[in-house]
Amino acid sequence: MGRIRSTTEQIIRKLREAEVEISKGSTVALAVRKIGVPSRPTTAEEESAGTSADH
């Protein structure tokens, strides 16, 4: 699956949305999930996929 590239304006909008969520008392992890940022695979997921973060 390919990567989706975001414009600078889209990134800034997402960061502002996250900032608002955090200021309302949300955790960073919840704010990130709420704005739709995909999570990075954990080491175990990378190993099962045959990739490694230690390139």
C-alpha positions in Angstrom: 0.0 0.0 0.0 1.4 3.4 -1.0 1.9 6.4 1.1 -0.5 9.4 0.9 1.3 12.7 0.8 -0.2 15.6 2.6 0.1 19.3 1.7 1.6 21.7 4.2 -1.8 23.3 4.8 -3.3 19.8 5.6 -0.6 19.0 8.1 -1.0 22.4 9.8 -4.8 21.9 10.0 -4.3 18.5 11.6 -1.8 19.8 14.1 -4.2 22.6 15.1 -7.0 20.0 15.5 -4.7 18.0 17.7 -3.8 21.0 19.8 -7.4 21.8 20.4 -8.1 18.2 21.5 -5.1 18.3 23.9 -6.2 21.7 25.3 -9.6 20.1 26.1 -7.8 17.6 28.3 -7.4 14.7 25.8 -4.2 12.7 25.8 -1.7 13.1 22.9 -2.4 9.5 21.8 -6.2 10.0 21.7 -5.8 13.3 19.9 -3.6 11.7 17.3 -6.1 8.9 16.8 -9.0 11.4 16.6 -7.3 13.4 13.8 -6.7 10.3 11.8 -2.9 10.0 11.9 -2.0 6.3 11.2 0.1 4.6 13.9 3.5 3.4 13.1 3.9 -0.4 13.3 5.5 -1.8 16.4 8.7 -3.8 16.3 6.8 -7.1 16.5 4.5 -6.0 13.6 7.6 -5.0 11.6 9.2 -8.4 12.3 6.2 -10.3 11.2 6.0 -8.2 8.0 9.7 -8.8 7.3 10.8 -5.2 7.8 12.9 -3.5 10.4 13.3 0.0 11.8 17.0 -0.5 12.0 17.9 0.2 8.4 
